[in-house]
Each structure stands twice: as C-alpha cells, then as structure tokens.
C-alpha cells in the first residue's frame, strides 16, 4: 500500500577503460607528490647522512640547538663538541646541522 514496488534495473558492468580513466588522476597526483616532496626530502636526508659520516676532529659545526662549536672527539654514535674554552659537551652525531668553514669560530 504505502511501499512501492522496487524494480531492479539491468546492471551494466563498467568497462576496464572507464576504471583506468577514473584511476588516472589518483596516479598522477601520486607521481607529482613523489617528485615534489618525497624525492627532494630523500636527497636531503642522504646529504645529511654523508655530512655526519664525514665529520672529523677540528671541524667547526652548528648543532640542532643552535650552538657553534669545534669537534674534539669522534665516536661511533656520539661526538665531543667544545662550545667554549673548558666547556665540552657530548652529543649525538645526528644533532649536527651544518659544518662551517675553518676559522669561522674565533
């Protein structure tokens, strides 16, 4: 009475070409994201890793906390950095953000 009869329509299967065309924008967005964000970040991480591995005694560095200092001891995971005369701290190698040219710190 109040409920009308529902008639099923003949279902037509979506073609493979329509499915691929609907996925194309998603694939294109991922490709653009890879080249704009992911690839440069991986390159920057690789450069930082090479810089940290190449640290040597006497290098002048900037730490993640903003301190300037001279590397005095090199360990496998930690380095000793002299911040001022008679002030030496130990920190993780990965905390080094930048290696400065020699003679920058006076």
N, C-alpha and C positions, 0 to 999 in steps of 0.2 A: 504494500500500500504506500508507505512513505519512502521505502527503499526502492530506488530504481534498479533495474537490471543492468549489470555491467557486462559489456561485450568486449572480449579480448580482440585486439586488432592483430592482424598478421604481423609478426615480428620479422623485421628485415635485418639481417646481420650486417654490421659495419664492415666495410671493406678494409683490407690491410693498408691501402694507401691513405685512407682517411685517418687511421690510427697513427701512422707515421707522421702525417702532416700535423696532427694535434700535439705530438711529442716534440716536434721541431723547435718551437720557442723555448721549451724547457732545456733542451740540449744546447741551444745557442746561448742561453743565459749562463749555463754552467761553464761553457768554453770561455766566455767573456770574463766571468768571475775568476777562472783559473789564471788567465793571462794578466788580469788587472790586479788581483790581490794575492793569490796563493803563490805564484811563481816568484814575484819580487820578494816576498817575505822569506821564502826558502833560500833565495840567493843571499839575502842579508844575514840570515842565520848561519849560512855556510861561511861567509866572510868573517863573522864574529868568531866562529869556532877556529878558523885559521889564525886570526889575530891572537886569540888567547893561547893557542898552542905555541905560537912563535915568541911568547914573552921570554925575556932574558934579564939577567941581573943588570941593573943600571938603567933600565927603561923607565921613562917618566910616563905615568899613567893618570887617567881620570877614572875614578870609581863611580859606581852607580849612585852612591850617596853624594857625589859632587866633590869629593876630596881629591886634591892633587898630591901625588907622592912619587917616590922613587922605589922601584922594586929592589929589595935587598936579599930575599931568599926565594927560591923556587922549589915548590913541592909538586907532588902529583896532582893534588886537588886544591891545595892552598898556596898562597904566596905571602911573603912578608913585605909590607909596604911601609917605608919611612915617610911619615907625614911632616915631621919637623925634626930638628936635631934632638936625639934621645927619645923620640916618640915613634915607636914602631908597632904596627898592628898586623894581625893575620886576617886574611880574608879569602874567600873563595875566588878561584881564577875567573869564574864567570861574572864576577862583580866588576871586572874591568870593562869600561865602556869604550875607552879610546886610548891609544898610545900617542903621546905627544912627541914632537921633535926634540932631540937632545938640546939641553940648555934652556928649555922653556921655564923650568922652575929655578928660581935663584935663591 
